[in-house]
């Protein structure tokens, strides 16, 4: 009997030892699996909003968060280029975007003193648009510059301290939402831009927004006080109605923006090269005049007389709605309907 008891006791101890060994092994394997590096593709597939949620940026590019231990050589590794392609400013990039081409071009340039990775960090997505030839054939609610606004039927013509605003443009978000990679704009609806403006002064303005469908919009007639304004013919915002062609666009800061000359040791030669890089981008994106910064929503402004704000909503050339004007209208710091208005002339 004692021999049988000893055998049973030995078997029981052996089973417990095997169970404990398998338990510890399982815990180790699970921990190692949880620490496996995540590729950019896997991060996007998992719904990660930004690569920065998974990786930290180092001078050499993107790498896994330093709080995690390094794995063996046979684990997945971070693909820096794929990570940069996968997301930008918190939004997923669609197939066919051209940011990778722009980044690659910036890295091939022989900069004199500038840190190319810091310059790459200033690259911002924008929504470029070209003003088409004047035409009167514009459906209700279509994107256009000039003419009369297609506001909701119950919406009054906006006014400011100096009276009724001049209508400048309306933007149908559905025309360009696919280019809003950072998801800064609503999914649909329309923006309406109004300013108080003479031939050489912009003092205030508003950006109205409505998600009303086209069948609830109406082309509002010109208010009487604007109809009799002395400068209505000079401004030309009624007679000139221009459609828009939207396209993917990227902006770099002007050489004085961000004071990058001081922060990044940007030499005079590099400042000139930075301007040439923007010209290259203009050509890549199919701008009508590659030598000039095109009209655009979001991104960085091209400031003629000094930077006003980092928070650009709209940059639009004045010649589209002011006769013989050589300048740019900027709308910045949009907060609801409130917006800062700046006109700069060459």
C-alpha positions in Angstrom: 0.0 0.0 0.0 2.8 2.4 0.9 4.5 1.8 -2.5 1.2 2.6 -4.3 0.8 5.8 -2.3 4.3 6.9 -3.1 3.8 6.3 -6.8 0.5 8.3 -6.8 2.2 11.1 -4.8 5.0 11.3 -7.3 2.7 11.4 -10.3 0.7 14.2 -8.7 3.8 16.2 -8.0 5.0 15.7 -11.6 1.6 16.8 -13.0 1.7 20.0 -10.8 5.2 20.8 -12.0 4.3 20.4 -15.6 1.2 22.6 -15.2 3.3 25.3 -13.5 5.9 25.2 -16.2 3.3 25.5 -19.0 1.6 28.4 -17.1 4.8 30.4 -16.8 5.7 29.6 -20.5 2.3 30.9 -21.5 2.6 34.1 -19.6 6.1 34.8 -21.2 4.8 34.1 -24.7 1.8 36.4 -24.2 4.0 39.2 -22.9 6.3 38.9 -25.9 3.4 38.9 -28.3 2.1 42.1 -26.7 5.4 43.8 -27.1 5.8 43.0 -30.8 6.6 46.1 -32.9 3.6 47.5 -34.9 4.1 48.4 -38.5 2.5 51.5 -40.0 0.2 49.4 -42.1 -1.0 47.4 -39.0 -1.5 50.7 -37.1 -3.7 52.2 -39.8 -5.6 48.9 -40.1 -6.3 48.9 -36.4 -7.8 52.4 -36.6 -4.9 54.3 -35.0 -5.6 58.0 -35.7 -1.9 59.0 -35.9 1.4 57.3 -36.2 2.5 59.3 -33.2 0.2 57.1 -31.0 2.3 54.1 -31.8 5.8 55.5 -32.6 8.0 58.3 -31.2 9.9 60.5 -33.6 13.7 60.5 -33.3 16.4 62.2 -35.3 16.6 59.1 -37.4 12.8 58.9 -38.1 10.0 57.0 -36.4 10.7 54.2 -33.8 8.7 52.3 -31.3 7.9 53.9 -28.0 11.0 53.7 -25.8 9.0 52.4 -22.8 8.9 49.0 -24.6 11.7 46.5 -24.6 13.5 45.7 -27.8 12.5 42.4 -29.4 14.6 39.9 -31.2 15.8 40.5 -34.8 13.1 38.3 -36.3 10.2 40.5 -35.1 8.4 43.0 -37.3 10.2 46.4 -37.6 9.0 49.9 -38.3 8.9 51.0 -41.9 9.7 54.8 -41.6 8.6 55.6 -45.1 5.4 53.7 -44.8 4.7 55.4 -41.5 5.1 58.8 -43.0 2.9 57.8 -46.0 0.2 56.2 -43.7 -1.0 59.3 -41.9 -0.5 63.0 -41.7 -1.8 65.6 -39.2 -3.9 62.9 -37.6 -5.7 61.8 -40.8 -5.2 58.7 -43.0 -3.8 59.5 -46.5 -5.7 58.0 -49.5 -4.1 56.0 -52.3 -2.6 58.2 -54.9 -1.6 61.1 -52.7 1.7 62.8 -53.5 3.2 63.7 -50.1 5.8 61.0 -50.5 7.1 62.5 -53.7 7.4 65.9 -52.0 9.2 64.5 -49.0 11.6 62.5 -51.2 12.3 65.7 -53.2 13.1 67.7 -50.1 15.5 65.0 -48.9 17.4 65.0 -52.2 18.1 68.7 -52.1 21.6 69.7 -51.0 20.8 72.1 -48.2 23.7 74.3 -47.0 22.9 74.4 -43.3 19.3 73.5 -42.8 18.0 70.4 -41.1 16.0 68.7 -43.8 13.9 66.7 -41.3 12.8 69.9 -39.6 11.8 71.3 -43.0 9.9 68.1 -43.8 8.1 68.7 -40.5 6.7 72.1 -41.7 5.2 70.5 -44.8 1.4 71.0 -44.6 -1.5 69.7 -46.6 -3.7 72.3 -48.2 -6.6 72.3 -50.7 -5.6 74.3 -53.7 -8.1 75.8 -56.2 -7.9 77.6 -59.5 -10.4 80.3 -60.4 -11.8 79.5 -63.8 -12.8 81.9 -66.6 -15.8 84.1 -65.7 -19.2 82.6 -66.4 -22.8 83.0 -65.4 -23.7 79.4 -65.7 -23.4 78.2 -62.0 -25.9 75.8 -60.4 -27.3 76.8 -57.0 -24.9 75.9 -54.3 -21.9 75.3 -56.5 -18.4 76.5 -55.5 -17.6 79.8 -57.0 -16.0 83.2 -56.6 -18.1 86.3 -57.0 -21.7 86.8 -58.0 -24.5 86.4 -55.4 -24.6 84.0 -52.5 -26.8 80.9 -52.5 -27.7 81.1 -48.9 -30.5 79.2 -47.0 -33.8 80.8 -47.9 -34.4 82.0 -44.3 -30.8 83.4 -43.8 -30.3 87.2 -43.9 -27.5 88.8 -45.8 -24.8 89.3 -43.1 -23.6 92.7 -42.0 -21.0 94.2 -39.7 -20.2 97.5 -38.0 -19.9 99.3 -41.4 -23.0 97.8 -42.9 -23.7 94.9 -45.3 -20.7 92.7 -46.1 -19.5 92.1 -49.7 -19.9 88.5 -50.8 -16.6 87.0 -52.0 -17.0 83.3 -52.5 -18.8 80.1 -51.6 -17.3 76.7 -51.2 -19.2 73.4 -51.5 -17.3 71.0 -49.2 -18.4 68.0 -51.3 -16.2 69.4 -54.1 -13.0 68.9 -52.1 -13.7 66.9 -49.0 -11.6 64.0 -50.4 -8.6 66.3 -50.2 -9.1 67.1 -46.5 -6.6 64.5 -45.3 -6.5 65.9 -41.7 -10.3 66.0 -41.5 -10.4 69.7 -40.5 -13.6 70.4 -42.4 -17.2 69.1 -42.0 -18.2 66.1 -44.2 -20.6 68.2 -46.2 -22.2 71.7 -46.4 -21.1 75.0 -47.7 -18.9 77.9 -46.5 -19.8 81.5 -47.5 -17.1 84.2 -47.3 -18.1 87.9 -46.7 -15.9 90.9 -46.0 -16.2 94.6 -45.6 -13.9 95.9 -48.3 -13.1 98.9 -50.4 -10.6 98.8 -53.2 -7.7 98.8 -50.8 -9.0 98.1 -47.3 -10.3 94.9 -45.6 -11.4 95.5 -42.1 -13.7 92.7 -41.0 -15.5 89.7 -42.3 -17.4 86.5 -41.5 -17.4 82.9 -42.8 -20.9 81.5 -42.6 -21.5 77.7 -42.7 -24.7 75.8 -43.6 -25.4 72.1 -44.2 -28.8 72.9 -45.9 -29.4 70.8 -49.1 -29.4 72.6 -52.4 -33.2 72.6 -52.7 -33.3 74.8 -49.5 -31.0 77.4 -50.9 -31.8 80.6 -52.8 -29.7 83.1 -54.7 -30.0 86.2 -52.5 -30.4 89.6 -54.3 -27.8 92.3 -53.7 -28.8 94.5 -50.8 -29.8 98.0 -51.8 -27.0 99.7 -49.9 -24.4 97.6 -51.8 -26.2 98.2 -55.1 -25.7 101.9 -54.7 -22.2 101.7 -53.2 -19.6 103.9 -55.0 -17.1 101.1 -55.4 -19.5 98.3 -56.5 -18.3 98.5 -60.2 -14.7 98.8 -59.2 -14.9 95.8 -56.9 -16.5 93.7 -59.6 -17.7 91.0 -57.2 -21.1 90.9 -59.0 -20.1 90.8 -62.6 -17.2 88.3 -62.1 -18.5 84.8 -61.3 -15.8 82.2 -61.5 -16.0 78.5 -60.9 -13.2 76.6 -59.2 -11.0 73.6 -59.9 -9.7 71.9 -56.7 -6.5 70.0 -56.4 -4.2 68.4 -53.8 -1.6 70.9 -52.6 1.2 71.2 -50.1 2.7 74.3 -48.5 6.1 75.1 -47.0 6.6 78.2 -44.8 8.0 81.4 -46.3 11.6 81.9 -45.3 10.7 84.3 -42.5 7.8 82.1 -41.1 8.5 80.4 -37.8 11.7 82.5 -37.7 13.3 79.4 -39.1 16.4 81.4 -40.0 17.2 81.6 -36.3 15.8 78.3 -35.1 17.3 76.0 -37.8 20.3 78.0 -39.0 18.7 78.6 -42.4 21.2 80.4 -44.6 20.3 82.9 -47.2 21.0 80.2 -49.8 18.7 77.8 -48.1 16.0 80.4 -47.9 16.2 80.8 -51.6 16.2 77.0 -52.0 13.1 76.8 -49.9 11.3 79.1 -52.3 12.5 77.0 -55.2 11.1 73.9 -53.4 7.7 75.5 -53.1 7.8 76.3 -56.9 8.6 72.6 -57.5 5.6 71.6 -55.4 3.4 74.1 -57.4 4.5 72.4 -60.6 3.9 68.9 -59.2 0.4 69.8 -58.2 -0.4 71.2 -61.6 -0.8 74.9 -60.6 -1.8 77.2 -63.4 1.2 79.5 -62.6 3.9 77.5 -60.9 5.8 80.6 -60.0 3.0 81.9 -57.8 1.4 80.3 -54.7 -2.1 79.3 -55.8 -5.3 80.1 -54.0 -5.9 77.6 -51.2 -7.8 76.5 -48.1 -5.8 75.5 -45.0 -2.1 75.0 -45.1 0.4 77.9 -44.8 -0.1 81.3 -46.2 2.2 83.0 -48.7 2.5 86.4 -47.0 3.3 89.4 -49.1 3.9 91.8 -46.2 4.6 89.7 -43.1 3.0 86.7 -41.5 -0.3 87.4 -39.6 -1.2 84.0 -38.3 -0.4 80.3 -38.4 -4.1 79.4 -38.5 -4.9 80.1 -42.2 -8.4 79.3 -43.4 -8.3 80.9 -46.9 -5.9 82.6 -49.2 -7.3 84.0 -52.4 -5.9 86.4 -55.0 -7.8 89.7 -55.1 -7.8 90.0 -58.9 -10.6 87.5 -59.0 -13.0 89.9 -57.5 -11.3 93.4 -57.5 -10.6 95.1 -60.7 -6.8 95.6 -61.4 -5.9 94.6 -57.9 -2.5 93.0 -57.3 -2.8 91.5 -53.9 -4.0 88.6 -51.7 -6.9 88.3 -49.3 -6.2 86.2 -46.2 -8.8 84.8 -43.7 -7.3 83.5 -40.5 -8.1 82.4 -37.0 -11.7 81.2 -37.9 -13.8 80.7 -34.7 -17.4 79.9 -35.7 -18.4 82.7 -38.0 -15.8 85.1 -36.7 -12.6 85.4 -38.8 -9.6 87.8 -39.1 -9.4 89.5 -42.4 -6.2 90.8 -44.0 -5.5 92.2 -47.4 -1.9 92.5 -48.5 -0.7 94.1 -51.8 2.5 93.8 -53.7 
